[in-house]
Amino acid sequence: MWMLQALVVHILLMGAILNTYFQPNLLPNLVPQKTMREMGLEPPADRLVVFVTDGLRAATFLANNGSDVPDLKDIYRKQGRIGISRTCAPTMTRPGHIAIFAGFNEDPAASLINLRYNPGDFDTVFNRSRNMIGWAHKYIVGYFAELSHGGAPLRFDSYMERDLPEKLTCDKWAFDKVENFLSNGYNVREWSNYKPAVFFVYLADMDIAAHRFRPLSKRFFQKLQNTQLGIRNTYELFERVFNDSRTAYLMTSDHGMNNEGTHGSGTSLEIETPLFMWGAGVKRDEIDAEANFPEKPNISQVDQTQLAPLMSSLIGLPPPKNNLALMPVGYLNVSDEYQAVALHLNVLQLLSQAEILIRRHEKAMFYKWLPKFGELHSGVIDQYAAQFDFLKSEGNLTDAMEVCKEYGELAMKCLAYYHQYYQTPLIVANSLSYLIWFYCLLLQLTRLSKKEKTQRRGFMTVSTLILAMIGILLIPIMELQKVPHVTTFYLILPVGMLIMAQAERPVKGYWIYHPLWNFGFILVPAVLIMWMTFIIRHLWVLYVISVLLNNRRALRKPSIKLFIWLSLALIVTAILIMEQRTTKGLRTIPVKGYHVLYISMVLAIIRPLILGHRHDPRVWTFNSVALVVGAFGVYQYKFYESVSSYVYVVTWSFLFFAFLSIVYFAKSLPEARKRLELITINMITVLSLLTNSWGCLNFQVVITEFIFGLQVYEESKETKEIEDAKDERTSLQNLKGFYRYGYMILLYFYVAFFLAGHWLSSFLFKSTTARLFYPHFSLYIAGSLVMLKVFIPSMIFICALYAMVPFVRKNARSILICVFVISNAMGFYKYYFIRNRGSWRTVRMCLDQILLTHAVILMLLLGICLAKIFLANTTMERLGRNRASNTRSTLAAAETEA
């Protein structure tokens, strides 16, 4: 029961984090505004062709007066306008495309899943046009293809890079597809009648070349020459085919690129992208006699989100329904009336979103007494349309546009205000939930540390009934206040947590023993682990000090086993230093990754032989076959980028065997150590199939070090066994033991995590982890297998403690409670420093760190459950003695309650 309680609470706390900082901001049930034709005005263009050159930065496009893009410069000599489009960090592909075509910066909730997929439904320029066709990478198509289209489905032709005959031919594929499409007379006749129409040409080579060769390399500029020539040829093709001077063109990028060939942060090279517009309806900026490219100080700049309303106005469409930007003025070669009406439709679209949020708050019961955005309310919104119509009818278009800008800016401020309206109350409520959970855990820990177990008050008390009535009363109040249901749940959650804590209070006696000791035992490990792991990245220092202090008694009696353990600890320390203090970690060592993996696979079989482990022949056979087949699969993936189907059959079969065989061989392995050896060999083989290079080798070293360290520690206690048997432990001694082992489990979890070679900002999405289990990339399969890879070492640590340390087996619940409070203290601190905007790496790092502090708890809960299942009905052999202890794993009454 206590495990279920802990599981539910920690899932709720993780949900509280996401609900506070990563709520989706897209509003439902929005209605599009009228088109320009419906307003009685003819747009300057019937067709729009958009070239998105992925990863091309403005600095490259503008450099050397455009000499690196000579064909585009030739177009600029005759027509067009050049500017800079400023993206918003995180500078990634998906946020860039959504900003360009939907008019808002990516929803913070998308940061949860690596900015590749977001379940939110939103409107785009594509959807508004009703006539759209695009040629793009399959990933790009996935951003838009499943959106609601209102009966006019978007048309895409897509590809995967691996399907192309040659590398770096993505742009050639797109240009060829456009040429083939326009060579078909039926297509031309059909699309000549579509007004408006949008053509989308996605060009990926710039991004790929920048990543591979870097943006200042010769090979990058060679690809740039091909791409810019292809844009010109495609433009000339459109002009020949349609030949009516009613086509507008826009070239931009989703994000830029730094000199190292990476992106995601907020540097100027990554944020500033080129904006080149030409064709029908584009107003030409002032240029010199030679039509030189404008220099950066004199160049016009727009936010990337402003491109959506700008493109919409160019072909006579209203902005996308979810647009959050104002159209930039002066870019269209149209009449003042057309520009004013286009801006007016833009403002109406923004005000319609603001009105939804305002009316939602105005209908609330306590609206008059709660904070509100005073500058904009329903009465002010109702006045806007009449004010604009009056100024327009008077011919005062300049003032009309000023009114539009004023109301548009107010609407954007209002939307930002109400989107974050409940963030502060949620922070307060969730902070209370954390604190009450700490109180509840300490009550449980106090009860478990006593010699005599005290009775709990339970739920049927006056105080819990009063609290329950308060919680029930708050629900209709929140409903009348129109608070979103999920937000309501988390605002009321502290009441439910307090009911749970009240039920844990003892009937008599002290509530919490040794509060100062508890405070120190929680705070010191939490600060040390968080500081050394996340901030200064010196986990090796904490590891070395901790393991030496833990086995300080053994250092007085040198032995071969002690020196072996010290050597292993030294190797773990060196690996940690390499992983945390160098840029590439162990990859700096000039050894092929797959060679290291082969070595670790061989070691996975040799290691148990060296340690004298004895296994059933079937165990040796299954593990050996799985490793041989896995090694062959790695070879196939490395050199042929494909894996045979029988490899997948063997790897999945062994994955099930690794877990099920432990239960199957249980009766023949009554000793805990023998069963631990079976668990270890199976799980290390699974790790070999899941790692890419150094990870499995690192895991084997740290697992062996941990088990040797336990043996050394237990042997060093033999001289005190008689005293320990005579003197019962006090509650404070029990408390110290609980925290000691809880801290050890947490420390080794983070050590193993970093030895796996994962960066916190991307560890969940390395698709090669699943290369031996699944032929194609799958977010869920790859993510699940990586979580399994992270979980297995911790499971082995827990099983080792459970098999070798009687104190751990007897007090598993108390030790896990100590893990909870230490890890929750880390998460509670991180809760106040989450960022949901800015550099992608910073956003993901903040998010991953706090989620990791909760995920470790869920993993360890699962680990202790599996340890109890795997090691059920086993005898624990005392080290250095010839007899087994009389205590079996059928637990005493106190343990069963735990």
N, C-alpha and C positions, 0 to 999 in steps of 0.2 A: 504493500500500500504506500509506504513512504517513497518508494522509487517512482511510482505513478504520480504522486504529489510533486516530487522534485521535477519530473519530466514536464508536467503540465505548466508549472510555475516558470520554468526556464524558457519554454516555448512562448509563453505569454510575455515574458520580459524581452525576448528577441522581437516579438511583434510590436512591443511598445517602442523600441528603438526605431523600427521601420515606420511606424505610424506617426512618430514625432517629426522625422526628418525627410521621409521619402513617400509622402502622400502624393498620389497622382493629382495633377492640377487641371486636367482636361474636363471641360464642362459638357454635359450631355444635352441633347434636345435643342441644339442651336439651329437656327434657320438662316440660310444664305440670303444675302441682300440681292437687290435687283442687278441685272447686267446694264452696261452702258447703253446698249441698244434699247432696252426696256425704258431707259431714262430719256430716250429720244436723241442720243448722240452716237455717231458712227466712230468706232475705234480706228486708230491709225494702222493697225495690222490685223490680218486674219489668221496668220500662223506665227508660231514662236518655235524656234529651234534653240535648244539649250545644250551647250557642250559643258560637261563637268569634268575637268581634268584633275583627277584625284591626286592630291598631294603637291600640286604646283603652287609654289609660293609667289607672292607679289614681287619680292626682291629679284627672283630669277626672271620673271616676265619683263620687268622694267629695266633690268640691268643693261648697261652699254647702249642706251637709247634704242632698245628693242632689237639690237643686232642678232640676238639669239633666237628671235622669232621673226625672221625677215618676211615671211609670207603674210603674217598677221599685220606687220608694220605696213606692208604694201596696201592692205585693206584700209588701215587707219589713215593713210595719206589722203584717201578719197572720202571717207565717211567714218562715222562712229565716235564713240566716247570711251575714254579709259578712266578707270577709278580704282579704288581699293575697297574690297569687301572685308570687313572685320568680323571674324568668327568669334565665338565665345568658348572658352575652355569648359569642358575638355574638348580638345581639338581632335575629334575622332570622325570616322566616316559617317556613321549613322546620325549623330547630332548635326553634322554639317548638311546632310541631305534634307533632314527634316526642317532645319532652319531655312534653307533655300526655298523649298517647295511648300512648306506648311506655315512658315512665318512665326515660329516660336522656338525658343531654345529647348533642347531635349528635356523631357520630364525627369526630375531627379530620381524617380523610381527606376528609371532605366539603368542607373548606376549599379543596381543590385545584380544585374546579370550581364555585366561587361559591355553594355551599350551595343548589344547585338540584336536583342529582341525585347520588345516591350508590348504587353498585351493591350495597351490603350488604343482606342480607335480615334483617328483624327482626320481632318479634312486637308486637302492639298490643292495646289494649282491643277494637278492632273485631274482630280475629281471634279473640280469646278468646270473644266473645259468640256467635259463630256466626250471629247474626242482626243484621245492621247495614244501615242505609240512610242515605245522606247527600246533601246538596245543596251543591255547592261549585264554586269556580272550577276550571278544568281543571288548572292548575298544582298545586293542593292535592290533587286526585284523583290526580295522578301520583305523589305521595309514597307512596300506600298501595295503589293499585289493582293493582300488579304484585307485591305481596308474597305469600309462600306463605300459602294459606288453608286447606289441609287438606280440600278438598272443599266448603267453604262460602264461595263467592266473595262478596266485598263488593259491595254495590249502590250505585252512585253515579249521580247526575244532574248533569251539569256544563255549564259555559258558558265562553265567552271574552268578555271585556268588549267587544271590537269587534263582537260579534254582537248585542249588546243594542240596542234601538231608541233609547234615550236614555242619555246619560252619567250616571254615579252612580245607577244603578238596579239595582246588583248585589243589594242587600238585598231590594228589592222582588221581584226574580226569585226569590230563595230563599224568601221568605215565600209568594209565590204558588204555588210548586211544592209546598210543604208543605201548603198549603190544598187544592190540587187532589188531592194524594195522599190526604189524610184525608177528602175528600169522596166518595171511592169506597168504597162499602160492602164490596166484596170485599177491598180492602186492609185495612180496619179489622178484619174478621173474621179474616183471615190473621194479622195482627200481634198480635191479642189473644191468640192461642195461643202466640206465641213468648215463651219465658221462658229467659233474659233477652233483651232487645232494646235496641239502641243506635240513636238517631236523632242525626245530626250535621248542624247547620245552620251553615254558614260565611257570615259577614257581612263583606263586603270594603269597604263604603262608608266606614267610619271611617278606614281606612288611606289610601284614595284621596283622601278629603277633606282629611286632615291633610297629605298631600304637596302637594296643590294649593293649599289655602287656609290651612294652618297650624292647629294645634290651638286657638288662642285666637281664631279669627275667627268672625264671626257665621254665615257659611255652614257652617262645621264644626258649630256647635251646632244649626243647622237640621237637618242630616243626622242628628245624634245624637238629636234629638227623634223623627225618623221611625223610626230603628232601634230605640230603646228601646220605642216604642209597638208596633212590629212584634213584638218579643219577647213583650210582654205578650199581644197578641192571639193569637200562636201558642201560648203557654202555656194560655190559656183554651180554645183550640180543642182541644188535647190532652185537657184535663180534660173537656170536653163529650163528646168522641168516646169515650174509654175509660171515664171515669166510674167508676173503681174505687179511686181514691186509692192507686194502686200505681206512680205515675210520679214519678221524681225529675228535678230540673232543675239544670243547672249553667251559669253564664255566666262566661266568662273571656276573656282575650286571649292571642295568641301572643307579643306584645311590646308595649312602650309606644312613646312618641314624644316627642322633645324639642320645644322651642318653635319650632324652625326647620322642623319637619315632616320630620325625618329620623330614622333609627334605625340600629342596628348596633353602637353602642358600649355602654359599661357605666354610663351615668349613671342616677341613681335614677328619672328620668322614663321612661327606656327599659326599665329592669329591672322596675319595680313595675307589675303589672297587676291589674285587679279580679278578685275571686273572690266570686261570689254564688251560693249554693246554696239551693234550697228544694224543697219537695215531700216525697214519701215518704222516710222514713229519715233526714232531715236534722235534726240536733240544733240547737235554737235557742239562741243565746248569750244571755247576760244583756243586757237592753235597758232603757232608761228608759221612763217611762210614755208618752211621745209617739213611741217607736220611732224616735229620731233615728239617723242614720247614725253609726257609731263614728268617732272621730277617730284619726288615724294612731298616736299613742303608745299607744293602748289596743287597737289592732286586732290580731287574730291573723294571723300570717304563715306561709306554707308555701313550700317550694321548688316550682317548677313541675313537677319530676319526680315529686313526691309525689301529684300529682293522679291519675296512672294507678293506683297501688294503692288510692287512696281511692275512685275511681269503680268499680273492680273490686269492692271490698268492698261497696259500696252495692247492687250488683245480684247479689251472691253469686258472683263470679268470682274465680279466683286472679289474681295480678298477671301482666302480660305476661312471657314467658319471659326477655326481655332487660332487664327492669326493674332499676334500680340505686338505688332509693329506698325508704325506709321509710314506711309509711302514717302520716299524722299522727293522733294519738289525740284523741278528744273531738269529732269532727265528725259522728259517726253516732248516731242515736237508736235504739240497739240495746242488748241486754243485755251485761253484762260478759263473759259467756262468748263471745258472738258476736264481740265486739271482740278478745278474746284469741286466738280461733281464726283470725280474719282476719289478725291480726298474725303469728301462727305460720306460716300459709301464705306470707306475705310473706317471712319469715326463711328458710324452707325453700327458697324460690325463689332468694334471694341466696346461701345456702350451697351450693346445687347448682352455681352458677357458680364460686364460690370453690373448690369441691372439684375441679372439672375442672382448674383451673390448679395446685392443690396436688398432685394425683395425677400430673399431667404432670411436675412437678419432682421428686416423690418417686421416680418410676421412673427418673430419670436416674442415670447411673453415679457422678457426682461430687457427688451431692446433699448428702452429709454434710459435705463440705468447702467448699461454696459458701454464700453468704448466703441466708437464708430468712426468711420472715415467721413469727417464733417464737410469736406470740400465738395463731395459729390453725393447726391441722394436722388431719390425718384423724382422729386419736383424739379431739380436742376436738369435731369436727363429729359424730362418731358418738354422743357423749354427749348432744347437745342434745335430740333428740326424746324420749329417755327422761326427761330432766330436766323438760321441759315437761309431758309426760303425767303425771308424778308430781305436780307442783304443781297441775295442773288437776284431777286426781282427788281431791286433798285439799281442793279448793275455794279454794285460795290463788291467785286469779286475778291479784291485784295483783303478787305476786312473779313469777308466770308471765309477765306482760307485761314486767316489768323484765328478766327473762332474755331474752325476745325482743329487746328493744331492745339489750341488751349484745351478743348474738350477731350481730344485724343490723349494728350499727356495726362490729364486728370484720370481718365479711364484706366490707363496703364498703371498709375500709382494705386488706384483703388483696387484693381485686381491683385496686385502684389500684396496689398495690406490684408485683404480678406483671405487670400490663399494661406497666409501664415497666421491667421487670427487665433487659432487654438494652440499654437506651438508653445507659448509660455505656460498656459494651464496644464498642457500635457507634460511638460518638463517637471512642473511641481508635483503633479499626481504620480508620475512614474518614479520620481525621486522618493516619494513616500512609500511606494510599493517596494522599492529596493530596501529601504531602511526597515520596513516591517518584516520583510523576508529575512533580513539579517537577524532581527530579534527572534523570529520564529525558529531559525536554525540554531541559534545559541541556546534557546530554551530546550530544544531537543538534545543538543550536545551536553548541556548540564545534566539532564536526566540520565543520559547514557553513561556519563563519567562517574556517577555516584555508585557506591557499593550496593546500596539498597535502592531499587527502582521505585520512584514515587508515582502515584497515580495522577493522570492528567485530569483537568477539569472537564474536557469534552465540549461538545457543541451545545448541549442542552443546559445552558446557563442564562441568567438574566441578561448579562452583558452581551453575549452573542446574539440573543434574540433582539435586543435593542438595536445592535449594529445591523442585523438583517433587515429590520424595519426601516432603518435609515437608508440602506441601499435600495430597497424596494421603492421608497418614497422618491429617491433621486431619479429613478427611471422616467416617470411621467414628467417630472420637472425638466429633464433634459429633452424629452420629446417635445414638450411645449416650447422649449427654447430653440427647436429645430437644429439641434446638434447632430452631426452625422453619427450613425449608429456605432461605427467602430470607435470613433472618438469618445462617444458616451461610455462605451465599455471600459476604456482605459482611464477615463476620469473617475469612474466608480470603482475600479479595481482595488484601490487602497482599502476600501471598506471590506471587500471580500478577503483581502490579505490579513486585515486586522481580526476578522472573525476566526480565521485559521490560527493566528497567533494566540488569540484568547483561549482557544481550545487546547493549545499546547501548554498553557500555564499549569504548574503543579497545584494540587489541592492544598498542600501546605509546604512550608519550607521556603528556601530562597528560590527566586526565579532564575537568576543566572549566577553561578559560582565563578569566582575569580574574573570579574569583568575586565580589570586592567591587564591581566595575563592574556585573556582572549583578544583584547584590542591590540596588544603587541604582537601576538602570534598571527593575527590577520594582516595587520598593517605592514610589518617588516617584510614578510615574504612577498606580499603583493607589490610593494614598492620596488623591491630588489628585482623581481622577475620582470616587471613592466619596464623599469629603467634600463636593465641590462639587455632585454630582448628587443624592445621597440624604439628606445630613445638613443642610447649611446652604442647599442649593438656590440656589447662585450659579454655575451652570454657565457663565453668560455671562462671568464674570470669567476663568475658566480658558480659555474659547474665545478671548477677545480677546487675552490674553497669549500664548497658544500661536500663533495665526495671525500676530501681529505679530513674534514672535521667529523664526518659520519663514521669513518673507519680509523679515527685517531688512535683508538685502543689497539688495533691490530698492528699499527706501525711500530709498536714497542717489541713485537715478536716477529722478526723477519722470517719469511718462509717462501718457498717456490711459488705457491699460489698467490702470495702477496705481491711478489715481483711481476708475475703475469698480469695481475689486476692493475698494478701501477702502469705497466707498459700499455695496456689497453686504454686506460684513462688518459695517458699521454697522447695516444693516437687520436682519441675522440677530441681532445683539446685542440690538437693541430688542425683537425678537419673543421672544427667550429671556427677557428681563427681564419682559415682559408675561405669558408663560406660567408662569414660576416664581415670580414675586413678587406676583402679583395673584390674587384669589380666583377670578375667572372667566376669567382669561387674556384672549385677544383678543376673547372674547365681550362684554367691557365696552364695546367700540367699538360705537356704535349703528348697526350695519349688519346686515341680515338675512343669516343664514348661507348661504342658497341664492343670494343675490345675489353674495356673495363667491365661491361655487363657480362661478357662471356666469362671473365675471371671470377666474378661474383657468383655466377651460376655454378661453376666448378667448385668454388668454396662452399656453396650451399650444401653439397654432398660430402665434401671432404671434412668440413667442420665437425659434424656429429661423429665421424670416424675418429678424428683426432681426440675428441672429448670422451670417447669410449661409450657413446650411446648405442644401445641395442634396440633394433626395431624389427617388426615383422617383415619378412621378405616382400610382402605385398606393398608395404609402405615404401621400401627402397625402390621397388619397381615403378610404382606410380610417380614418385617424385623424380626419378631419373628420366622416365619417358617424357614427363611434362617439361623438364628443363631442356632436354635435347630438342624436342619439337619447338619449344619457345625460342631456343637459340636459332633454329632454322627460320622461324618466322621473323625474327629480328633481321636476319640476313636478307630475306626476301623484301622486307619493308625498306631496308637501307638501299638496296641496289635496284629493286624493281618497283618500289612504291606500291606493292600489292602483296597480300598474304593469302596463302592457299586456304581453302575452306576447311580442310581437315585440321589445320592449326587452330582455328576458332573452336572446332568441336573438342579438341583435346584440352584447350585452356579452360573453356567453360566447364567441361567435365571435371577437371582437376579442382577448379574453384569449389564445386560442390563436394568433391571428395575430401578436400582439406578440412572442411568443417564437420561433415557427417562421419568421417572415419574416426574422429576423436570419441564420439559417442559409441560407435560400433565396436571399437577395441577397448572400451572402458572396463569390461569385466576381466579381461586378460591383463590389465594394468592397474592393480589396486594401489600401487605406490604413487603418491603425488608427483614425485620427481620424474618417474618414468613417463607419466602422462604429460608432464610439462615438456619433456623432450620430444614427444610426438607432436604436441602443439607447435613447438618451435620449428621443427623441420618442415612441417606442412606450411606454416605461415611464411617462413622465409622463402620457400619456393614460390608462393603466391606473390610475394614482394618482387622476386626476380622477374616475374611475368609482367609486373606493373611499372617497373622503373625503366628509365631511359639510359642511364649511364652509371653514375657513382652511387645513386641512392641505395641500392640493395647492399653494396659493399659496406657503406656507412652504417646501414641498419644492423648488419651482422656484427660489426665491431661493437656498437653501443649495446646491443642485446647481450652479447657475450660479456662485455664489461659489467653490465648491470647484474647478471646472474653470478659472476665471480665475486662482485662486490658484496652481494648478499651472503654468499658462502663465507667470505672473509669476515664479515661482520658477525654472523651467527657463531662462527668458531671462536671469535674473540670474546664472546659472552659466556663461554663454557665455565670459566672459573667462578662466575657469579650465579650459576644456575641454582646452586643449593640455597643461596641467600634469597634469590627471587622466589624459590618455591616456598620458603618460610614466611617471608614478609609479603603481605598483600599490598598491592599498589594503591596509593591514595588517589583521590579524584584529580589532584593537580598533576601527579605522575601520569595518570591516564590521559589527561588533557595534553600534556607535552608529547606523549607517544602518538596521539591522534594527529596532532599538527605536524609532527616530524614526518610521518609517512605520507600525509596529505601533501606536504611540500615536496617530498621526494617524487611522488607521482607526477605532480605538475611540472617540476623541473625537467624530468626526463621526457615528458610529452613535448615541451618546447625544444629540448635538445634534439629529439628525433625529428621534429618538424623541420628544423633548419638543416639537419643532416640529409633530409630528403632532397634538398637543393631547390626548394620552391621559394619564390618571392611572394610576400604576403599580398601584393597587389594583383597577382594573376594566377595564383596557385590552382584555382579551380578550373582553369580552362585550357590546360595543355592537352590537346587532343591525342598526342602520341602515347599518352598513358594507356589508351584503349586500343592501340594499334594491333595487339594480339587477341583482342576480344570482339572488335567490331570493324567492318571494312570501311565505313564512312564516319565522318565527324558527327557526333551526336552530343549536344550540350548535356543532356541528362545522363547518358551512359558514361561519357568521359568524366563528368563531375562526380558521379557516384563511385566510379572506380578510383578516382583520386582521393575521395574521402575514405574509401576502404584502405587505400595505401597509407594514408595518414593515421588511420585508426589502428591498424594491425600492430605496430610496435607498442602502442600504449596497452593494447589487450595482452600482449606478451608480458609486459612489465607487471600488470595487475595479476595475471596468472602466476607469474614467478613469486610475487609477494604472497599470494594466496596459498601456494604450494609449499613455500619454504619458511614462512614466518607465522608461527601460531598466533601471535598478537594481532596480525592483520586479519587472519581468518576469523578470529573471534570478534573483532571490532570493525568489520568492513563498513558498516553504516556510519559509525562515528568518524572514521577516516575520510569517507566520501563527503560528509558534512563539512569537514575542514577544507576539503578541496573546493566545495561550493562557495564557502564564505571568502576564501582567498581569491578565487577566480571572479566571483561577483564583485568584490571590491575593486579589482582591476577594471571590470566592465563598467561599474558605476562611475569611476573616474573618467573613462573614455567617453561615456555617454554625453558629457558636457562639451566635448571637443570634436563632434562629428561635423564634417563638411559635406554638403550635397551640391556644391557648385565649385567651379575652378578646375584645376589640373585633374585630369582623369586619374593619374597615378595617386595624387593626394586624396581624392575622393575615395578611391577604392582602398587605399591603405588604411584610412581612418575607419572605413566600414568593415574591412576584413579583420582589423585588429579587435574591434569590439565584438564582432560576430564570433571570432575565434575564442574569446574568453567565455562565450556561452556554448559554442560547439564542443569545446573540450569537455564540458560537463556532460553533455548528451553522450559523447563518445565513452566517457569513463563509466557512466551509468550502464551503457550497453556492455562495456568491458567487464564490469563486476557481475552482471547477469550471466554472461558467457563463462566467466571463471567459475561461478558456482555450478553451472551446468557441466562444464568440461571436467571439473575436479570433484564432482560429487562422489561420496562414498570412497574417498581415498585416505590412506594412512600417511601421516607426516613423520618422516624419519629424522631423528635428531642427528645433527652433524657430529661426527667424532664418536658415536656410540654404536654398539652392535645390535641394539634393540630398537624397535619402533615404538613410538608413543602410543598409549592406549586410546588416545582421542582420535576419533574419526571425524570426517567432515559432516556427519549428521550432527547439526549444530545444537548447542545447548539452548535452553529456553530464552536466554537473553539474546543470543545470536539470531534465533528464529524471529524474534520480535524485530531485530534490526533488519 
